[in-house]
Amino acid sequence: MDYVSALLPPAVMAVFFIGLIRVIVKTQGGANKAKEDAVVDAALARAEGARQASPHPEA
C-alpha cells in the first residue's frame, strides 16, 4: 500500500495540471479574443498618443 500513497499525489497533481491546460486552451480565441484584442489596441493607442504628446528635445 505504500506505492499507492506514493503515487496518489503526483496523479492528482497531473489531473489538475491537465485541467488547467484545457481551461487555458479553451479560453484562447472566440468571443473573448475580440474583447482582449480591443483592450490591447486601446492601450497601445493611448500609449502612442502619450508618446506623441510628450515634447522631444531636438538633438
Predicted model as a PDB file, atoms N, CA, C, CB and O in Angstrom, pLDDT in the B-factor column:
MODEL        1                                                                  
ATOM      1  N   MET A   1       0.810  -1.208   0.000  1.00 74.00           N  
ATOM      2  CA  MET A   1       0.000   0.000   0.000  1.00 74.00           C  
ATOM      3  C   MET A   1       0.851   1.270   0.000  1.00 74.00           C  
ATOM      4  CB  MET A   1      -0.920   0.000   1.198  1.00 74.00           C  
ATOM      5  O   MET A   1       0.331   2.358  -0.246  1.00 74.00           O  
ATOM      6  N   ASP A   2       2.134   1.146   0.269  1.00 85.00           N  
ATOM      7  CA  ASP A   2       2.994   2.327   0.243  1.00 85.00           C  
ATOM      8  C   ASP A   2       3.088   2.922  -1.158  1.00 85.00           C  
ATOM      9  CB  ASP A   2       4.386   1.976   0.752  1.00 85.00           C  
ATOM     10  O   ASP A   2       3.206   4.137  -1.314  1.00 85.00           O  
ATOM     11  N   TYR A   3       3.036   2.068  -2.170  1.00 81.00           N  
ATOM     12  CA  TYR A   3       3.133   2.584  -3.533  1.00 81.00           C  
ATOM     13  C   TYR A   3       1.903   3.400  -3.909  1.00 81.00           C  
ATOM     14  CB  TYR A   3       3.319   1.437  -4.519  1.00 81.00           C  
ATOM     15  O   TYR A   3       2.004   4.340  -4.698  1.00 81.00           O  
ATOM     16  N   VAL A   4       0.744   3.054  -3.356  1.00 82.00           N  
ATOM     17  CA  VAL A   4      -0.477   3.828  -3.645  1.00 82.00           C  
ATOM     18  C   VAL A   4      -0.358   5.216  -3.042  1.00 82.00           C  
ATOM     19  CB  VAL A   4      -1.741   3.107  -3.093  1.00 82.00           C  
ATOM     20  O   VAL A   4      -0.661   6.207  -3.707  1.00 82.00           O  
ATOM     21  N   SER A   5       0.073   5.302  -1.804  1.00 83.00           N  
ATOM     22  CA  SER A   5       0.213   6.605  -1.167  1.00 83.00           C  
ATOM     23  C   SER A   5       1.340   7.424  -1.797  1.00 83.00           C  
ATOM     24  CB  SER A   5       0.465   6.433   0.326  1.00 83.00           C  
ATOM     25  O   SER A   5       1.320   8.653  -1.734  1.00 83.00           O  
ATOM     26  N   ALA A   6       2.319   6.755  -2.401  1.00 87.00           N  
ATOM     27  CA  ALA A   6       3.413   7.465  -3.065  1.00 87.00           C  
ATOM     28  C   ALA A   6       2.978   7.985  -4.437  1.00 87.00           C  
ATOM     29  CB  ALA A   6       4.636   6.543  -3.212  1.00 87.00           C  
ATOM     30  O   ALA A   6       3.447   9.039  -4.866  1.00 87.00           O  
ATOM     31  N   LEU A   7       2.103   7.278  -5.123  1.00 83.00           N  
ATOM     32  CA  LEU A   7       1.686   7.670  -6.465  1.00 83.00           C  
ATOM     33  C   LEU A   7       0.462   8.577  -6.486  1.00 83.00           C  
ATOM     34  CB  LEU A   7       1.405   6.449  -7.275  1.00 83.00           C  
ATOM     35  O   LEU A   7       0.223   9.263  -7.480  1.00 83.00           O  
ATOM     36  N   LEU A   8      -0.309   8.593  -5.416  1.00 88.00           N  
ATOM     37  CA  LEU A   8      -1.545   9.376  -5.415  1.00 88.00           C  
ATOM     38  C   LEU A   8      -1.305  10.881  -5.570  1.00 88.00           C  
ATOM     39  CB  LEU A   8      -2.305   9.118  -4.138  1.00 88.00           C  
ATOM     40  O   LEU A   8      -1.969  11.486  -6.412  1.00 88.00           O  
ATOM     41  N   PRO A   9      -0.405  11.530  -4.820  1.00 91.00           N  
ATOM     42  CA  PRO A   9      -0.213  12.976  -5.001  1.00 91.00           C  
ATOM     43  C   PRO A   9       0.233  13.373  -6.411  1.00 91.00           C  
ATOM     44  CB  PRO A   9       0.801  13.473  -4.010  1.00 91.00           C  
ATOM     45  O   PRO A   9      -0.314  14.334  -6.952  1.00 91.00           O  
ATOM     46  N   PRO A  10       1.206  12.680  -7.041  1.00 90.00           N  
ATOM     47  CA  PRO A  10       1.558  13.064  -8.414  1.00 90.00           C  
ATOM     48  C   PRO A  10       0.404  12.856  -9.395  1.00 90.00           C  
ATOM     49  CB  PRO A  10       2.767  12.270  -8.880  1.00 90.00           C  
ATOM     50  O   PRO A  10       0.253  13.632 -10.338  1.00 90.00           O  
ATOM     51  N   ALA A  11      -0.402  11.829  -9.187  1.00 90.00           N  
ATOM     52  CA  ALA A  11      -1.531  11.582 -10.079  1.00 90.00           C  
ATOM     53  C   ALA A  11      -2.567  12.696  -9.947  1.00 90.00           C  
ATOM     54  CB  ALA A  11      -2.173  10.214  -9.776  1.00 90.00           C  
ATOM     55  O   ALA A  11      -3.110  13.160 -10.950  1.00 90.00           O  
ATOM     56  N   VAL A  12      -2.841  13.122  -8.734  1.00 92.00           N  
ATOM     57  CA  VAL A  12      -3.793  14.207  -8.515  1.00 92.00           C  
ATOM     58  C   VAL A  12      -3.255  15.502  -9.112  1.00 92.00           C  
ATOM     59  CB  VAL A  12      -4.083  14.386  -7.010  1.00 92.00           C  
ATOM     60  O   VAL A  12      -4.001  16.250  -9.743  1.00 92.00           O  
ATOM     61  N   MET A  13      -1.983  15.768  -8.920  1.00 94.00           N  
ATOM     62  CA  MET A  13      -1.381  16.965  -9.499  1.00 94.00           C  
ATOM     63  C   MET A  13      -1.458  16.920 -11.025  1.00 94.00           C  
ATOM     64  CB  MET A  13       0.083  17.108  -9.040  1.00 94.00           C  
ATOM     65  O   MET A  13      -1.725  17.942 -11.659  1.00 94.00           O  
ATOM     66  N   ALA A  14      -1.231  15.761 -11.615  1.00 94.00           N  
ATOM     67  CA  ALA A  14      -1.300  15.632 -13.072  1.00 94.00           C  
ATOM     68  C   ALA A  14      -2.708  15.906 -13.577  1.00 94.00           C  
ATOM     69  CB  ALA A  14      -0.848  14.236 -13.510  1.00 94.00           C  
ATOM     70  O   ALA A  14      -2.875  16.568 -14.601  1.00 94.00           O  
ATOM     71  N   VAL A  15      -3.720  15.411 -12.879  1.00 95.00           N  
ATOM     72  CA  VAL A  15      -5.104  15.650 -13.285  1.00 95.00           C  
ATOM     73  C   VAL A  15      -5.424  17.137 -13.220  1.00 95.00           C  
ATOM     74  CB  VAL A  15      -6.078  14.854 -12.396  1.00 95.00           C  
ATOM     75  O   VAL A  15      -6.021  17.674 -14.153  1.00 95.00           O  
ATOM     76  N   PHE A  16      -5.045  17.808 -12.151  1.00 96.00           N  
ATOM     77  CA  PHE A  16      -5.308  19.244 -12.041  1.00 96.00           C  
ATOM     78  C   PHE A  16      -4.520  20.032 -13.082  1.00 96.00           C  
ATOM     79  CB  PHE A  16      -4.963  19.743 -10.635  1.00 96.00           C  
ATOM     80  O   PHE A  16      -5.027  21.018 -13.616  1.00 96.00           O  
ATOM     81  N   PHE A  17      -3.298  19.619 -13.377  1.00 97.00           N  
ATOM     82  CA  PHE A  17      -2.492  20.310 -14.376  1.00 97.00           C  
ATOM     83  C   PHE A  17      -3.116  20.178 -15.763  1.00 97.00           C  
ATOM     84  CB  PHE A  17      -1.061  19.760 -14.383  1.00 97.00           C  
ATOM     85  O   PHE A  17      -3.176  21.150 -16.515  1.00 97.00           O  
ATOM     86  N   ILE A  18      -3.576  18.982 -16.098  1.00 96.00           N  
ATOM     87  CA  ILE A  18      -4.239  18.772 -17.390  1.00 96.00           C  
ATOM     88  C   ILE A  18      -5.509  19.619 -17.470  1.00 96.00           C  
ATOM     89  CB  ILE A  18      -4.577  17.269 -17.597  1.00 96.00           C  
ATOM     90  O   ILE A  18      -5.805  20.198 -18.515  1.00 96.00           O  
ATOM     91  N   GLY A  19      -6.255  19.692 -16.376  1.00 95.00           N  
ATOM     92  CA  GLY A  19      -7.450  20.537 -16.349  1.00 95.00           C  
ATOM     93  C   GLY A  19      -7.104  22.001 -16.553  1.00 95.00           C  
ATOM     94  O   GLY A  19      -7.809  22.710 -17.271  1.00 95.00           O  
ATOM     95  N   LEU A  20      -6.039  22.457 -15.939  1.00 95.00           N  
ATOM     96  CA  LEU A  20      -5.610  23.854 -16.093  1.00 95.00           C  
ATOM     97  C   LEU A  20      -5.224  24.142 -17.538  1.00 95.00           C  
ATOM     98  CB  LEU A  20      -4.425  24.165 -15.158  1.00 95.00           C  
ATOM     99  O   LEU A  20      -5.595  25.183 -18.081  1.00 95.00           O  
ATOM    100  N   ILE A  21      -4.492  23.241 -18.160  1.00 95.00           N  
ATOM    101  CA  ILE A  21      -4.092  23.424 -19.552  1.00 95.00           C  
ATOM    102  C   ILE A  21      -5.319  23.456 -20.458  1.00 95.00           C  
ATOM    103  CB  ILE A  21      -3.131  22.305 -19.991  1.00 95.00           C  
ATOM    104  O   ILE A  21      -5.375  24.258 -21.390  1.00 95.00           O  
ATOM    105  N   ARG A  22      -6.297  22.599 -20.200  1.00 93.00           N  
ATOM    106  CA  ARG A  22      -7.519  22.591 -21.014  1.00 93.00           C  
ATOM    107  C   ARG A  22      -8.272  23.905 -20.884  1.00 93.00           C  
ATOM    108  CB  ARG A  22      -8.429  21.428 -20.607  1.00 93.00           C  
ATOM    109  O   ARG A  22      -8.787  24.422 -21.876  1.00 93.00           O  
ATOM    110  N   VAL A  23      -8.344  24.456 -19.667  1.00 90.00           N  
ATOM    111  CA  VAL A  23      -9.030  25.742 -19.477  1.00 90.00           C  
ATOM    112  C   VAL A  23      -8.302  26.844 -20.222  1.00 90.00           C  
ATOM    113  CB  VAL A  23      -9.134  26.093 -17.979  1.00 90.00           C  
ATOM    114  O   VAL A  23      -8.934  27.684 -20.863  1.00 90.00           O  
ATOM    115  N   ILE A  24      -6.985  26.850 -20.144  1.00 87.00           N  
ATOM    116  CA  ILE A  24      -6.203  27.882 -20.833  1.00 87.00           C  
ATOM    117  C   ILE A  24      -6.423  27.792 -22.343  1.00 87.00           C  
ATOM    118  CB  ILE A  24      -4.695  27.742 -20.500  1.00 87.00           C  
ATOM    119  O   ILE A  24      -6.615  28.814 -23.003  1.00 87.00           O  
ATOM    120  N   VAL A  25      -6.398  26.582 -22.888  1.00 86.00           N  
ATOM    121  CA  VAL A  25      -6.571  26.411 -24.332  1.00 86.00           C  
ATOM    122  C   VAL A  25      -7.986  26.805 -24.757  1.00 86.00           C  
ATOM    123  CB  VAL A  25      -6.279  24.954 -24.742  1.00 86.00           C  
ATOM    124  O   VAL A  25      -8.160  27.433 -25.802  1.00 86.00           O  
ATOM    125  N   LYS A  26      -8.996  26.447 -23.965  1.00 83.00           N  
ATOM    126  CA  LYS A  26     -10.372  26.771 -24.329  1.00 83.00           C  
ATOM    127  C   LYS A  26     -10.654  28.263 -24.270  1.00 83.00           C  
ATOM    128  CB  LYS A  26     -11.328  26.041 -23.423  1.00 83.00           C  
ATOM    129  O   LYS A  26     -11.507  28.750 -25.012  1.00 83.00           O  
ATOM    130  N   THR A  27      -9.966  29.000 -23.414  1.00 78.00           N  
ATOM    131  CA  THR A  27     -10.239  30.426 -23.302  1.00 78.00           C  
ATOM    132  C   THR A  27      -9.490  31.248 -24.328  1.00 78.00           C  
ATOM    133  CB  THR A  27      -9.893  30.905 -21.931  1.00 78.00           C  
ATOM    134  O   THR A  27      -9.647  32.468 -24.368  1.00 78.00           O  
ATOM    135  N   GLN A  28      -8.677  30.612 -25.163  1.00 79.00           N  
ATOM    136  CA  GLN A  28      -7.988  31.330 -26.226  1.00 79.00           C  
ATOM    137  C   GLN A  28      -8.913  31.438 -27.422  1.00 79.00           C  
ATOM    138  CB  GLN A  28      -6.662  30.626 -26.614  1.00 79.00           C  
ATOM    139  O   GLN A  28      -9.555  30.463 -27.816  1.00 79.00           O  
ATOM    140  N   GLY A  29      -8.977  32.633 -27.998  1.00 73.00           N  
ATOM    141  CA  GLY A  29      -9.791  32.811 -29.198  1.00 73.00           C  
ATOM    142  C   GLY A  29     -11.261  32.993 -28.864  1.00 73.00           C  
ATOM    143  O   GLY A  29     -11.624  33.205 -27.707  1.00 73.00           O  
ATOM    144  N   GLY A  30     -12.089  32.910 -29.869  1.00 74.00           N  
ATOM    145  CA  GLY A  30     -13.523  33.041 -29.684  1.00 74.00           C  
ATOM    146  C   GLY A  30     -13.938  34.465 -29.382  1.00 74.00           C  
ATOM    147  O   GLY A  30     -13.280  35.419 -29.799  1.00 74.00           O  
ATOM    148  N   ALA A  31     -15.042  34.602 -28.649  1.00 72.00           N  
ATOM    149  CA  ALA A  31     -15.581  35.921 -28.314  1.00 72.00           C  
ATOM    150  C   ALA A  31     -14.638  36.681 -27.402  1.00 72.00           C  
ATOM    151  CB  ALA A  31     -16.949  35.788 -27.654  1.00 72.00           C  
ATOM    152  O   ALA A  31     -14.544  37.905 -27.497  1.00 72.00           O  
ATOM    153  N   ASN A  32     -13.940  35.984 -26.523  1.00 74.00           N  
ATOM    154  CA  ASN A  32     -13.014  36.660 -25.613  1.00 74.00           C  
ATOM    155  C   ASN A  32     -11.839  37.280 -26.368  1.00 74.00           C  
ATOM    156  CB  ASN A  32     -12.496  35.678 -24.560  1.00 74.00           C  
ATOM    157  O   ASN A  32     -11.303  38.307 -25.953  1.00 74.00           O  
ATOM    158  N   LYS A  33     -11.444  36.658 -27.471  1.00 79.00           N  
ATOM    159  CA  LYS A  33     -10.303  37.165 -28.224  1.00 79.00           C  
ATOM    160  C   LYS A  33     -10.576  38.570 -28.754  1.00 79.00           C  
ATOM    161  CB  LYS A  33      -9.968  36.221 -29.380  1.00 79.00           C  
ATOM    162  O   LYS A  33      -9.694  39.428 -28.710  1.00 79.00           O  
ATOM    163  N   ALA A  34     -11.768  38.811 -29.246  1.00 80.00           N  
ATOM    164  CA  ALA A  34     -12.111  40.133 -29.776  1.00 80.00           C  
ATOM    165  C   ALA A  34     -12.062  41.184 -28.665  1.00 80.00           C  
ATOM    166  CB  ALA A  34     -13.511  40.109 -30.430  1.00 80.00           C  
ATOM    167  O   ALA A  34     -11.565  42.290 -28.881  1.00 80.00           O  
ATOM    168  N   LYS A  35     -12.574  40.846 -27.482  1.00 82.00           N  
ATOM    169  CA  LYS A  35     -12.542  41.793 -26.367  1.00 82.00           C  
ATOM    170  C   LYS A  35     -11.111  42.066 -25.926  1.00 82.00           C  
ATOM    171  CB  LYS A  35     -13.362  41.261 -25.188  1.00 82.00           C  
ATOM    172  O   LYS A  35     -10.740  43.215 -25.689  1.00 82.00           O  
ATOM    173  N   GLU A  36     -10.305  41.007 -25.817  1.00 80.00           N  
ATOM    174  CA  GLU A  36      -8.921  41.179 -25.397  1.00 80.00           C  
ATOM    175  C   GLU A  36      -8.136  41.994 -26.413  1.00 80.00           C  
ATOM    176  CB  GLU A  36      -8.257  39.824 -25.187  1.00 80.00           C  
ATOM    177  O   GLU A  36      -7.334  42.851 -26.040  1.00 80.00           O  
ATOM    178  N   ASP A  37      -8.365  41.730 -27.702  1.00 85.00           N  
ATOM    179  CA  ASP A  37      -7.680  42.493 -28.741  1.00 85.00           C  
ATOM    180  C   ASP A  37      -8.066  43.963 -28.684  1.00 85.00           C  
ATOM    181  CB  ASP A  37      -7.999  41.921 -30.120  1.00 85.00           C  
ATOM    182  O   ASP A  37      -7.217  44.834 -28.876  1.00 85.00           O  
ATOM    183  N   ALA A  38      -9.339  44.250 -28.421  1.00 88.00           N  
ATOM    184  CA  ALA A  38      -9.788  45.637 -28.334  1.00 88.00           C  
ATOM    185  C   ALA A  38      -9.133  46.350 -27.155  1.00 88.00           C  
ATOM    186  CB  ALA A  38     -11.313  45.698 -28.207  1.00 88.00           C  
ATOM    187  O   ALA A  38      -8.758  47.516 -27.273  1.00 88.00           O  
ATOM    188  N   VAL A  39      -8.994  45.674 -26.034  1.00 90.00           N  
ATOM    189  CA  VAL A  39      -8.350  46.269 -24.862  1.00 90.00           C  
ATOM    190  C   VAL A  39      -6.885  46.562 -25.160  1.00 90.00           C  
ATOM    191  CB  VAL A  39      -8.473  45.336 -23.637  1.00 90.00           C  
ATOM    192  O   VAL A  39      -6.383  47.631 -24.815  1.00 90.00           O  
ATOM    193  N   VAL A  40      -6.200  45.626 -25.795  1.00 90.00           N  
ATOM    194  CA  VAL A  40      -4.785  45.821 -26.125  1.00 90.00           C  
ATOM    195  C   VAL A  40      -4.629  46.956 -27.127  1.00 90.00           C  
ATOM    196  CB  VAL A  40      -4.170  44.523 -26.689  1.00 90.00           C  
ATOM    197  O   VAL A  40      -3.736  47.791 -26.983  1.00 90.00           O  
ATOM    198  N   ASP A  41      -5.490  46.994 -28.143  1.00 91.00           N  
ATOM    199  CA  ASP A  41      -5.418  48.070 -29.138  1.00 91.00           C  
ATOM    200  C   ASP A  41      -5.645  49.431 -28.490  1.00 91.00           C  
ATOM    201  CB  ASP A  41      -6.450  47.841 -30.253  1.00 91.00           C  
ATOM    202  O   ASP A  41      -4.963  50.399 -28.828  1.00 91.00           O  
ATOM    203  N   ALA A  42      -6.596  49.513 -27.563  1.00 93.00           N  
ATOM    204  CA  ALA A  42      -6.860  50.783 -26.885  1.00 93.00           C  
ATOM    205  C   ALA A  42      -5.660  51.205 -26.039  1.00 93.00           C  
ATOM    206  CB  ALA A  42      -8.119  50.672 -26.003  1.00 93.00           C  
ATOM    207  O   ALA A  42      -5.296  52.381 -26.018  1.00 93.00           O  
ATOM    208  N   ALA A  43      -5.048  50.253 -25.345  1.00 93.00           N  
ATOM    209  CA  ALA A  43      -3.885  50.576 -24.524  1.00 93.00           C  
ATOM    210  C   ALA A  43      -2.712  51.039 -25.392  1.00 93.00           C  
ATOM    211  CB  ALA A  43      -3.474  49.359 -23.681  1.00 93.00           C  
ATOM    212  O   ALA A  43      -2.007  51.984 -25.037  1.00 93.00           O  
ATOM    213  N   LEU A  44      -2.509  50.372 -26.527  1.00 91.00           N  
ATOM    214  CA  LEU A  44      -1.428  50.779 -27.417  1.00 91.00           C  
ATOM    215  C   LEU A  44      -1.687  52.165 -28.010  1.00 91.00           C  
ATOM    216  CB  LEU A  44      -1.253  49.753 -28.536  1.00 91.00           C  
ATOM    217  O   LEU A  44      -0.764  52.969 -28.136  1.00 91.00           O  
ATOM    218  N   ALA A  45      -2.937  52.441 -28.372  1.00 92.00           N  
ATOM    219  CA  ALA A  45      -3.266  53.758 -28.917  1.00 92.00           C  
ATOM    220  C   ALA A  45      -3.069  54.844 -27.868  1.00 92.00           C  
ATOM    221  CB  ALA A  45      -4.710  53.781 -29.433  1.00 92.00           C  
ATOM    222  O   ALA A  45      -2.592  55.935 -28.179  1.00 92.00           O  
ATOM    223  N   ARG A  46      -3.437  54.543 -26.624  1.00 92.00           N  
ATOM    224  CA  ARG A  46      -3.261  55.503 -25.532  1.00 92.00           C  
ATOM    225  C   ARG A  46      -1.769  55.765 -25.302  1.00 92.00           C  
ATOM    226  CB  ARG A  46      -3.929  54.981 -24.227  1.00 92.00           C  
ATOM    227  O   ARG A  46      -1.360  56.908 -25.101  1.00 92.00           O  
ATOM    228  N   ALA A  47      -0.964  54.709 -25.334  1.00 90.00           N  
ATOM    229  CA  ALA A  47       0.478  54.868 -25.137  1.00 90.00           C  
ATOM    230  C   ALA A  47       1.099  55.643 -26.289  1.00 90.00           C  
ATOM    231  CB  ALA A  47       1.158  53.500 -24.996  1.00 90.00           C  
ATOM    232  O   ALA A  47       1.974  56.481 -26.072  1.00 90.00           O  
ATOM    233  N   GLU A  48       0.663  55.375 -27.491  1.00 88.00           N  
ATOM    234  CA  GLU A  48       1.189  56.087 -28.660  1.00 88.00           C  
ATOM    235  C   GLU A  48       0.811  57.567 -28.606  1.00 88.00           C  
ATOM    236  CB  GLU A  48       0.661  55.451 -29.963  1.00 88.00           C  
ATOM    237  O   GLU A  48       1.617  58.440 -28.929  1.00 88.00           O  
ATOM    238  N   GLY A  49      -0.432  57.832 -28.191  1.00 85.00           N  
ATOM    239  CA  GLY A  49      -0.874  59.224 -28.064  1.00 85.00           C  
ATOM    240  C   GLY A  49      -0.076  59.971 -27.005  1.00 85.00           C  
ATOM    241  O   GLY A  49       0.268  61.138 -27.191  1.00 85.00           O  
ATOM    242  N   ALA A  50       0.214  59.311 -25.910  1.00 83.00           N  
ATOM    243  CA  ALA A  50       1.004  59.957 -24.844  1.00 83.00           C  
ATOM    244  C   ALA A  50       2.434  60.173 -25.315  1.00 83.00           C  
ATOM    245  CB  ALA A  50       0.992  59.102 -23.546  1.00 83.00           C  
ATOM    246  O   ALA A  50       3.049  61.182 -24.968  1.00 83.00           O  
ATOM    247  N   ARG A  51       2.970  59.252 -26.093  1.00 79.00           N  
ATOM    248  CA  ARG A  51       4.340  59.399 -26.592  1.00 79.00           C  
ATOM    249  C   ARG A  51       4.437  60.563 -27.576  1.00 79.00           C  
ATOM    250  CB  ARG A  51       4.811  58.094 -27.264  1.00 79.00           C  
ATOM    251  O   ARG A  51       5.417  61.308 -27.562  1.00 79.00           O  
ATOM    252  N   GLN A  52       3.427  60.721 -28.429  1.00 81.00           N  
ATOM    253  CA  GLN A  52       3.452  61.807 -29.407  1.00 81.00           C  
ATOM    254  C   GLN A  52       3.192  63.153 -28.743  1.00 81.00           C  
ATOM    255  CB  GLN A  52       2.418  61.557 -30.505  1.00 81.00           C  
ATOM    256  O   GLN A  52       3.679  64.173 -29.229  1.00 81.00           O  
ATOM    257  N   ALA A  53       2.438  63.184 -27.645  1.00 76.00           N  
ATOM    258  CA  ALA A  53       2.110  64.431 -26.986  1.00 76.00           C  
ATOM    259  C   ALA A  53       3.271  64.945 -26.136  1.00 76.00           C  
ATOM    260  CB  ALA A  53       0.875  64.253 -26.128  1.00 76.00           C  
ATOM    261  O   ALA A  53       3.350  66.146 -25.877  1.00 76.00           O  
ATOM    262  N   SER A  54       4.169  64.069 -25.700  1.00 68.00           N  
ATOM    263  CA  SER A  54       5.280  64.500 -24.873  1.00 68.00           C  
ATOM    264  C   SER A  54       6.318  65.225 -25.739  1.00 68.00           C  
ATOM    265  CB  SER A  54       5.917  63.291 -24.143  1.00 68.00           C  
ATOM    266  O   SER A  54       6.597  64.791 -26.856  1.00 68.00           O  
ATOM    267  N   PRO A  55       6.896  66.336 -25.229  1.00 64.00           N  
ATOM    268  CA  PRO A  55       7.880  67.058 -26.026  1.00 64.00           C  
ATOM    269  C   PRO A  55       9.188  66.284 -26.134  1.00 64.00           C  
ATOM    270  CB  PRO A  55       8.137  68.432 -25.427  1.00 64.00           C  
ATOM    271  O   PRO A  55       9.669  65.714 -25.155  1.00 64.00           O  
ATOM    272  N   HIS A  56       9.751  66.272 -27.328  1.00 59.00           N  
ATOM    273  CA  HIS A  56      11.023  65.594 -27.557  1.00 59.00           C  
ATOM    274  C   HIS A  56      12.088  66.667 -27.784  1.00 59.00           C  
ATOM    275  CB  HIS A  56      10.938  64.604 -28.780  1.00 59.00           C  
ATOM    276  O   HIS A  56      11.915  67.522 -28.651  1.00 59.00           O  
ATOM    277  N   PRO A  57      13.172  66.641 -27.033  1.00 58.00           N  
ATOM    278  CA  PRO A  57      14.260  67.607 -27.290  1.00 58.00           C  
ATOM    279  C   PRO A  57      14.940  67.267 -28.615  1.00 58.00           C  
ATOM    280  CB  PRO A  57      15.308  67.602 -26.121  1.00 58.00           C  
ATOM    281  O   PRO A  57      15.223  66.103 -28.902  1.00 58.00           O  
ATOM    282  N   GLU A  58      15.190  68.278 -29.399  1.00 58.00           N  
ATOM    283  CA  GLU A  58      15.852  68.076 -30.682  1.00 58.00           C  
ATOM    284  C   GLU A  58      17.360  67.921 -30.455  1.00 58.00           C  
ATOM    285  CB  GLU A  58      15.556  69.260 -31.652  1.00 58.00           C  
ATOM    286  O   GLU A  58      17.975  68.722 -29.751  1.00 58.00           O  
ATOM    287  N   ALA A  59      17.933  66.905 -31.046  1.00 52.00           N  
ATOM    288  CA  ALA A  59      19.373  66.650 -30.846  1.00 52.00           C  
ATOM    289  C   ALA A  59      20.185  67.230 -31.957  1.00 52.00           C  
ATOM    290  CB  ALA A  59      19.656  65.164 -30.739  1.00 52.00           C  
ATOM    291  O   ALA A  59      21.410  67.112 -31.953  1.00 52.00           O  
TER     292      ALA A  59                                                      
ENDMDL                                                                          
END                                                                             
